[in-house]
């Protein structure tokens, strides 16, 4: 499985940005895909995860109400719409696939995700 994250950039506080994660190499519509982020000097943290059908989602409290995760199975892509961005959202954002995961009980632990994309930088200026 290969994941390619894109869409990062430099924005101002309050702006919006959409990240995309293109997935290839294995049947896309069978496992959850998540987004994580890592700021300088900090551990990688969970942002959001979505079931393969898109019917189930889970968000970190820090982004709930501002970020929306969605899946487009027609093009094997997961999107992360980020609104009302804050300087503390600045990080490298990674998408990852949980091939052994459950679509009923979504996992937020980075250790549960088997395959990772290369990351895309999001910088929010104040």
Secondary structure as UniProt FT lines:
FT   STRAND          2..6
FT   STRAND          9..12
FT   TURN            13..14
FT   STRAND          17..24
FT   HELIX           28..30
FT   STRAND          32..38
FT   TURN            40..41
FT   STRAND          45..50
FT   TURN            52..53
FT   STRAND          57..59
FT   TURN            61..66
FT   STRAND          67..72
FT   TURN            73..76
FT   STRAND          77..82
FT   HELIX           87..89
FT   STRAND          91..98
FT   TURN            99..100
FT   HELIX           110..112
FT   STRAND          115..116
FT   STRAND          120..125
//
